[in-house]
Amino acid sequence: AEPDLFFPFGRFTSAFELSNGFLACLSLFAWLKLLKYLTLFQALQGYVRVVERCIVNLVLFTALLLLVLFGFAVALHLGYGQEGNAFATIWSSLVATIVAPTGGVDLAPIFESGDLLGPVLVFLYIIVIFMLLINVLMAICVETYSVAMYELREAIGEGESANPCWVFLWTYFNALFKIKLVGREKVEDIGQEDEQNIPLTSLPEAIQMKYMQERRKMQAMYHNADLAIKEEKRLALENELKGYEDDDDEPPIPPPALGDVAPAPPEDEDPDGIVVKRVQLQRMLEDYPVLAEICGTTRAVDVVRRFHVDHSGLDPYEAVARLQASVADKLKELERQGMDLSFDEMEALKTVSQELHTALTESQKDWRAELLSVLQMASLLSKALIDFTAQLAKVQYNHNELQKKAHPT
């Protein structure tokens, strides 16, 4: 073609062929990404896991297989390589040995000469490739499949897990309506707004001790982390100052001393002003089953309702009297507006009974809290007496041993 009339596309032919090769590889890898989405279907999970686990073993096995096939390819090329047959070059001979198990290779050049080398090479090829290496490949796949399926059944349980595809679709459907499927608590487990906090002193002594222990542990962790951060900053500043030792223009700034660090948290802290949140109490009940046994429940809201004490200082009977006066004023106001309201003696008795029941319930809560504290102190005292008795017995035993050694008979 005339270069003055037509653009010379021929010089870009090799680049186009190379780009087509890269495009073919990219298309293969793009289709392999479908394996990630096939795990959404429960029936295909096991097979995808088998393929993933077999990759490493198959890569090592493929290296061994190619090494053996290359040996056969070199032998066939040197012995029977001629112009026009499948063993003319080492590369064509290697391709022929790879595709030979499919039956697409002409073996006539090997048997035309009538020597003994050709049948021996074919026999060794059958023994090594077909009977040995291919069986090893099948054994690797079977072993990986058995282990992967067993672990998958043990992990998800027989018939206990839902289909991941349906779980994904259900989660996505709820996300469209801004509905969260995790991190939610039932209304009866949360309680009312005034049941989210409780003073620490209102809880049983065992919970108070455990809470203060965890509080000191968290404060110590924070204190240690703060010390580590400040120490790192001090060391970094020292390293920076080392670079200015020869610089007389800027005087070095001394690093902060360890005395500038905040002191450690106090060991003894007044629990009167500490308020425990319901979430913290729920976490303690879940982490320490002994506390749940002491409280008789696993829900923090029940503990708050049981041990909540009204610290307003208002007499319950005075509060009831004020409420009755307020109700009477409201009734008189409604009667002045023309509404006729009347209550019989039964309703009045029922109201008094409800108020008495409420007052009795509050008294029972206080009595139970105090009785539980007494029982806990009695338990601690009993344990201390038992330890004291054991130590006295040990002292008596040591005294007798010393007396025997001092006055042997």
Secondary structure by P-SEA (a helix, b strand, c coil): cccccccccccaaaaaaaaaaaaaaaaaaaaacccccccccccaaaaaaaaaaaaaaaaaaaaaaaaaaaaaaaaaaacccccccccccaaaaaaaaaaccccccccccccccccaaaaaaaaaaaaaccccaaaaaaaaaaaaaaaaaaaaaaaccccccccaaaaaaaaaaaaaacccccccccccccccccccccccccccaaaaaaaaaaaaaaaaaaaaaaaaaaaaaaaaaaaaaaaacccccccccccccccccccccccccccccccccaaaaaaaaaacaaaaaaaccccaaaaaaacccccccccaaaaaaaaaaaaaaaaaaaaaabbbbbbcaaaaaaaaaaaaaaaaaaaaaaaaaaaaaaaaaaaaaaaaaaaaaaaaaaaaaaaaaaaaaaccc
